[in-house]
């Protein structure tokens, strides 16, 4: 998530503070989960109990998707040929080096995603270094157990589960040596494919936000590095997304649907066809994150919509939100904040619906989709009169597009 890099790096501290105080309370239902899950929800306080009936009622009519999933033209089909459009939320706790501190909150987020947020999908961000170590040659049984526990919980809630390989927070990231797939990425998916390569409810999101890109780079080089790898900023990438996808599909024999993210933090797929970078691998959905262009239909067409319009492949918005930046003394304006969001966010959601493009929202964190950890079902809102993307000029901080996304999920998946 390039536009909120500082917010992402700082999230772990916020979670640790919340969890250390055991003060989390979430309005989620536990219908369909185990007694252990019910006990988990019961420990979070009175808000969890009083909100159950509301959440259960809201979720009762929400759609659930069943795999296996396949690609047919620009559509994804599930079991029995039923069209599948992903409506979900990213749960990011397992991406952190201190992931164990976030497990409890992750479980609550999964439950809220399935119930209060009317979703059919949850996207779990994983960190290959947490599984393999920074050299990519180890194996953490504790981390794999944590992955399995979250996947199992999500599947008990009848969610489709997207497993995403994240290296933004991996140990060597500051040296810029994990900006694209590495041999460790292959090992990561080898280990995951052993467990989930035949799970019809699991989607593989092969590499989070490829970023072998710098300002001024030619489009041809950008797509060549993305597709095939190469040398970038002193690091050598032996292969790119084409080889990674082929390895997981053909060598490992994984049957899962693939989400494939584009270059430049997956902010655009512009130029992919002209540069002959469309992947020759089955079962591919292209996943855009926080589109790079202006907030209008022409830019969305250029960044990703053309893949649908021209019949190339299915598309999903794999990570997106809109929120005001936290107040600061110095002006910042993240790209995850559209200056005209109260108008453009509804237009964007309508655009996605018009082309059958799904959305995974980022994330159940205060200021993003929710107002506080006290209630994961209470969304942020936007007020056109006070909305501001400049962190030093906010008269009503803490606004976000949570309510718009929740209402859209209910309309599309309800």
Residue, then its C-alpha position, 0 to 999 in steps of 0.5 A: x500500500x504505497x500511498x499509506x506507507x507510514x501508516x502501515x509501518x506504524x500500525x503494529x504499535x497501535x495494535x499492540x497498545x490495544x491488545x495489551x490493554x485487552x480493551x477491544x470490543x467488537x459487534x460481531x455475530x458468531x453464528x456458524x462458528x465453533x464454541x471456541x469462536x463464540x467464547x472469543x467474541x464473548x471476552x471482548x465486552x458488552x459491545x460484543x454482546x449487544x451488537x450480536x443481534x444487529x450483526x446477525x440480522x444484517x448478515x443473514x441475507x449476505x451472499x457466500x461464494x463456493x469454489x473451485x473458481x475458474x476464469x471464463x473470459x472476463x468473469x470468474x465462475x465458482x461451483x456450478x458455474x455461478x459468477x463470483x465477484x469478491x467483496x471483502x476486507x484485508x486482514x493484515x496482522x500476519x504481515x508484521x514481524x511481531x505477528x503473534x501480537x495481532x492474532x486475537x485482533x485478526x480473529x475478530x476482524x475475520x468474524x466482523x468481515x463475515x457478519x457485520x460487513x456482509x463480505x464473501x471474502x477475506x484477504x490475509x496478508x502474510x509475510x514470507x520472512x515470518x515463515x522462512x526467515x530473512x534468508x528464505x531457507x527456514x521454516x516457522x511451524x508456529x507461523x504456519x499454525x497461525x496461518x492455518x488457524x486464521x484460514x480455518x476460522x474464515x472458512x468456518x464463516x464460509x468466506x473465500x480466503x485470499x492468501x497474499x505474500x507481503x514483503x513490504x515489511x520483510x527484514x531486508x526491505x529497507x535495503x530494497x532487495x525484496x521489491x519483486x519475487x525472490x527465491x524465497x517467494x517460490x519457497x513460500x508458495x511451495x510450502x503454502x501449496x502443500x497445504x492449500x493448493x487443492x483447497x477450492x476456497x483459497x485464492x493465491x495472491x502471489x506477490x504484494x505490490x511489485x515495486x521494481x519501479x522508479x520515477x521516469x522509468x520507461x513503460x517498456x522497462x517497467x513491464x519487462x522487470x515486472x514480467x521477467x525480473x532483472x537488475x534493479x537498484x543493485x539487486x538481481x531478480x532472477x525471475x518476474x511475475x510470469x515465471x512465478x505464476x508459471x512455477x506455482x501453477x505448473x511446477x507446484x500444480x496448484x489449482x487455486x485462482x490467482x490474483x496477480x498484482x501489477x507494477x508500481x505497487x499495483x497502482x496501474x495496469x496501463x501499458x500491459x497489453x502494448x508491452x506484451x506482458x499479459x500472462x500466459x497462465x490459466x486462472x488469472x485475475x488482475x488485482x489493482x490497488x489504489x488506482x494511480x490516476x485521477x478519480x474519474x472514469x477515464x483514468x479508471x478505464x486506462x488503469x484497469x477497466x480496459x482489461x474488462x472492456x477489451x475482453x482481456x481478463x477479469x479484474x478485482x480491486x484487491x486493496x482500496x480505501x479512502x480516508x483522511x490522513x491523521x492530523x499533523x503540523x506539516x501538510x501531507x496528502x496521501x493518495x488514499x485520500x481523494x480531495x473530492x471523495x464524498x462525490x468520487x467514492x460513490x462514483x468509483x463504487x458505481x463504476x466497479x459494479x457496472x463492470x462486475x469488478x469486486x473490491x477488497x477494502x483496507x482495513x478494519x483499523x480506526x480512521x480507515x474503515x472504522x471509527x474505533x476498535x471498540x466496535x468493528x461494525x461502526x464505519x467511518x463516514x464522510x462529510x463533504x463540508x469538512x472533508x480534507x486530504x491535507x493533514x494540517x487543515x482538518x476541521x473534523x479528522x478521522x473521516x473515511x469511506x467505511x460507511x460507503x463501502x459497507x453500504x455497497x457490500x450490502x447492495x452488491x452482496x446482500 
